[in-house]
Amino acid sequence: MTKIIYTIESLSIWVGRAFGWCILILTFSVSYEVFVRYVLNAPTVWAFDMMVQMYGALFLMAGPYALAQDTHVRGDFLYRLFPVKVQATLDFVLYILFFFPGMLALFWFGAEIASDSWRYKEVSWNSPARIQIYFFKTLIPLAGGLLIIQGIAELMRCWRAMRSGQWMERLEDVHGTEEELMAQFAEPKTE
């Protein structure tokens, strides 16, 4: 079970890292558009659509990564006070009742949207560039599918915690500034 969980988690982390490069592309495209629009007075017709697609791709594909790293927003002011077995049981039930129905809907209806978009070879109506967007719409069911797979790993993780009373360690990736600052202040100062 551990190998399956870590394999799924590795996939989610890899996808998150790969799509994380969208932020760099997004930053350069916004900077370029601002420069040519306000300095050269020659705005592009394609930049807005590309920015929307890069941001959308980043947003969609960050979901599985955030779930794998346990970095999603949680109102845990009471949750963290519960014993691990209670936390795991609560998570397990909530995944079944809310997470999976939502992700199955995202996958199912996203697949319909993407299929229609491919059939019509849909283009953007926002700009005169008429950029193709059916490639982008394919990310909707892909994100739903990856979230379902990561959700299965989370259910397995909950199951183990319900039985053992301990949470499995997560695969480590980058750490946020908050974690680094907390670790820094937790260390005793030697002078």
C-alpha positions in Angstrom: 0.0 0.0 0.0 2.9 2.4 0.8 4.4 1.9 -2.6 1.1 2.7 -4.3 0.6 5.8 -2.3 4.1 7.1 -3.0 3.8 6.3 -6.7 0.6 8.3 -7.0 2.1 11.1 -4.9 5.2 11.1 -7.1 3.1 11.5 -10.2 1.1 14.4 -8.6 4.4 16.1 -7.6 5.9 15.6 -11.0 2.8 17.1 -12.8 2.8 20.0 -10.4 6.5 20.8 -11.0 6.0 20.5 -14.8 3.1 22.8 -14.8 4.8 25.1 -12.3 6.8 26.4 -15.3 3.6 28.0 -16.5 4.1 30.8 -14.0 7.4 31.7 -15.6 5.8 31.7 -19.1 3.0 33.8 -17.6 5.4 36.3 -16.0 7.4 36.7 -19.2 4.3 37.1 -21.4 2.7 39.7 -19.1 6.0 41.6 -18.9 6.4 41.5 -22.7 2.8 42.7 -23.2 3.2 45.5 -20.8 6.4 46.6 -22.5 5.1 46.5 -26.1 1.8 48.0 -25.1 3.0 51.0 -23.0 6.5 51.6 -24.3 6.3 50.7 -28.0 2.5 51.4 -28.2 2.1 48.2 -30.2 -0.1 45.8 -28.2 -0.3 42.1 -29.2 -3.5 40.3 -30.2 -2.4 37.0 -28.7 -1.0 37.8 -25.2 -4.3 38.0 -23.3 -5.5 34.6 -24.5 -2.1 33.0 -23.8 -2.1 34.5 -20.3 -5.6 33.2 -19.6 -4.5 29.7 -20.8 -1.3 29.7 -18.8 -3.0 30.8 -15.6 -5.8 28.2 -16.1 -3.3 25.4 -16.7 -1.4 26.4 -13.6 -4.6 26.5 -11.5 -6.0 23.2 -12.8 -2.8 21.2 -12.6 -1.8 22.6 -9.2 -4.7 20.8 -7.5 -3.2 17.3 -7.5 0.1 18.7 -6.4 -1.5 20.6 -3.5 -3.4 17.6 -2.4 -0.3 15.4 -2.5 1.7 17.9 -0.4 -1.2 18.5 2.0 -1.0 22.3 1.3 -4.6 22.9 0.5 -6.6 25.3 2.7 -8.2 23.6 5.7 -10.2 25.1 8.5 -8.3 23.1 11.0 -8.7 25.1 14.2 -10.6 22.1 15.7 -9.4 19.4 13.4 -5.8 19.6 14.6 -7.0 19.0 18.2 -8.5 15.6 17.4 -6.5 12.3 17.7 -5.1 11.0 14.4 -7.6 8.2 14.2 -10.5 10.7 14.4 -8.8 13.0 11.9 -8.3 10.1 9.5 -11.9 8.9 9.9 -13.2 12.4 9.3 -11.1 12.9 6.2 -12.1 9.4 4.9 -15.8 10.2 5.2 -15.4 13.7 3.8 -13.5 12.4 0.8 -16.2 9.9 0.0 -19.1 12.3 0.6 -17.8 15.5 -1.0 -14.4 15.2 -2.8 -15.1 12.2 -5.0 -18.5 13.3 -6.3 -17.1 16.7 -7.1 -14.0 15.3 -8.9 -16.1 12.7 -10.8 -18.3 15.6 -12.0 -15.2 17.6 -13.0 -13.9 14.6 -14.9 -17.2 13.6 -16.5 -18.4 17.0 -17.6 -14.9 18.2 -18.3 -14.5 15.3 -20.8 -17.8 16.3 -22.4 -16.6 20.0 -22.7 -13.2 18.9 -24.1 -14.8 16.5 -26.5 -17.1 19.2 -27.9 -14.3 21.6 -28.1 -12.2 19.2 -30.1 -15.1 18.3 -32.4 -15.6 22.0 -33.2 -11.9 22.9 -33.2 -12.9 25.7 -30.8 -11.1 29.0 -30.9 -11.1 31.9 -28.5 -13.7 34.5 -29.1 -11.9 37.0 -26.9 -9.4 38.2 -29.4 -8.9 38.7 -33.1 -6.0 36.2 -33.0 -8.6 33.3 -32.7 -6.3 31.1 -30.7 -7.2 27.5 -30.5 -8.4 26.5 -27.0 -9.4 22.9 -27.4 -5.9 21.8 -26.3 -6.4 23.8 -23.1 -9.9 22.4 -22.4 -8.4 18.9 -22.4 -6.7 19.9 -19.1 -10.1 19.9 -17.4 -10.8 16.2 -17.4 -7.1 15.5 -17.1 -7.0 17.5 -13.8 -10.1 15.8 -12.6 -8.6 12.4 -13.4 -5.4 13.2 -11.6 -7.3 14.6 -8.6 -9.3 11.3 -8.4 -6.1 9.3 -8.5 -4.5 11.4 -5.8 -7.8 11.2 -3.8 -7.5 7.4 -3.9 -4.0 7.8 -2.4 -5.4 10.1 0.3 -8.1 7.5 1.1 -5.4 4.8 1.5 -3.4 7.2 3.6 -6.5 7.8 5.8 -7.1 4.0 6.0 -3.6 3.4 7.3 -3.9 6.3 9.8 -7.2 4.9 11.1 -5.6 1.6 11.8 -2.2 2.7 13.1 -3.0 6.0 14.7 -0.1 7.7 12.8 0.0 9.7 9.6 2.3 8.4 6.9 5.2 10.7 6.0 4.6 12.6 2.7 7.1 12.8 -0.1 8.9 16.1 0.4 9.1 18.8 -2.2 9.7 22.5 -1.6 8.9 24.1 1.7 7.0 27.3 2.1 8.6 30.4 3.6 6.3 30.0 6.7 7.7 26.5 7.4 11.3 27.7 7.0 10.7 30.7 9.4 9.0 28.4 11.9 11.9 26.0 11.9 14.4 28.9 12.2 12.6 30.3 15.2 12.2 26.9 16.8 16.0 26.3 16.8 17.7 27.4 20.0 20.1 30.3 19.5 23.7 29.6 20.4 25.9 32.6 21.1 
